[in-house]
Amino acid sequence: MAGIQVKRSIEPGSMDAQVAARAVRRIKDYLMRHPEKEVIPVAGEVGNEEALILPRDAVSLLAYILAQAAQGRGVSVVPSHAELTTQQAADMLNVSRPYLIGLLEDGAIPYRMVGKHRRITVEDLMAYKRRDDLKRRSAADDLAAPGQELGI
């Protein structure tokens, strides 16, 4: 990909929401009509160039990105093996940096040291987030169980 600038993030509101929404509708419609296809040919609307062939998962990810852009939200694509600083990881979890460091030191999230700095992979951070979200949903379900408020 030398010489080609690859964009890894889209700022909120920087993409035409109507164009993004139209593209999402077309992609979702195509994927629903062709559930068996693992590769998706993308033909140009002009000329007779050879179709671009994309993996289904990449097309689904593109639809998600476009859906977020259609709602005026920003999007960033980060490889799962990418390493984050403690501040970046704390920002992604929407917690303070000291709280995140406590999680690291308690063993809740794996990390490695680079010199005297901690580094967390996106994959490990997202695994922690999924576990934490599941734990929170379970606790909320327990609180909402019938008879809970009456102590029955």
N, C-alpha and C positions, 0 to 999 in steps of 0.2 A: 504494500500500500504506500510505497515511497512516492512522494510527490503529490499525493492526494491528501487533503486535509479532512480528517474524520472528526465529525462533531460528536462529542460524548455527552453533551447536555443541551437542553433547550430552556431558555429563560421563560418564565411565566408570561403569557400573552404575546410572545414573539412570533407565533405561527398563526396564520389565518384560521380562525376557529371553524368557519363554514367549510373551508376546503378540507380541514382535518376531519370534521364530522362526516362529510361526504365520503372520504376515503375509508373511514372506519366502517360505515354502512356497506360499502362495496366489498371490503375484505371479509366482513362477517358473513355477508350473504353468500359469497363464493365458498368460504370454508364450510358453511352449513349445507350447501348444495353438493359439495364434494368431500364428505367426511373420510373417504378412503384414501385420498391423495396425501402422500407424505412429502411430495415436492410440488411446488406451485409455479407454473410458468407465468411470467409477467411479460405480456406483449406490449410493445410500444404502440401508442395510439396513432403514430404517423410513420409511414415508411414500412419497409418489409425487413427490418432488422431481426435477427434471431432473438427469440424470447429469452428473457433473463429467468433462470431457474433458481428458486429460493426454497430452503427447507421450511416445512409447515410451521415448526416451532418459531422460526425467525419471523414468519408472516404474522403469527399470533402475537409475538412481542411487538412488532411494528403496529399492530392494531391497538394494543394497550397504550403504546406511546402516543399514537394519534388521538385516542380517546381522552387521555389526560390533557393533551394540547388543545383539543376541542373545548375543554372545560376551563381553559385559561391557566392550567397548571404547568409548572416547569417539570422537566424530567431529566434524570441523569442515568447513564448506563455505566455500571461499574463491574468489571470482571469479578467473579466470586473469589478468586485467589488474590485479589488486590489487598494490600495492607493499608490499614488506617492508623492515624495517630490517635491518641486517647481523646483529643478534642474532637476530631472528626467522628469517632465512634460515639462519643457522648452526644454530639449533635444529632446523629442518626437515630439514637434512642430517645432523644429529647429529655436527657437527664444532665445533671452537672458532671463536670470532669471528675471531681472528688468522689462522687457516688459511683461512677464507672470504675475508677481505680479500686474502690472497695470491692466491686463485683469481680474484678480481675484477681485481686489478692485473695478473695474467698474461693477462687477456683470456678466461679460460675461461667466464666468465659475464658477460653484458652488464649494465651498471648505468647509472644516471644520478645526477648530483649535485643535491641540493636544499640550497642553501646549502653548508655544509661536510659534509653527511651523504650517504652513499650509499644509493640505493634500488634494489631488485631486484624485477622483476615475478615473480609466482608462475609464470607461463608460462615465463620464461627459466630460473628455478631448476629447474623440473621437467624442462625439456629437457636441462639439464646432468646432472641425476640419471639420466635415461634413458640418456644417452651413457655416463656413468660406470659404471652398472650393467652395460651391455652390454660395456664394456671389461673389467670385473672378471670377468664370466661367461666371456668369451673367454680370459682369462688362466688362469682355473681349468680350463677345458676343455683348454687346452694342457698344463697340469701333469698332468692326469689321463689324457692320451693314452697308449695302450699302449706299453710299452718306454721311456717317458720316465724312469722311475726307474732303469733300467739303463743309460741313456745310449746306447741303440741308435738 
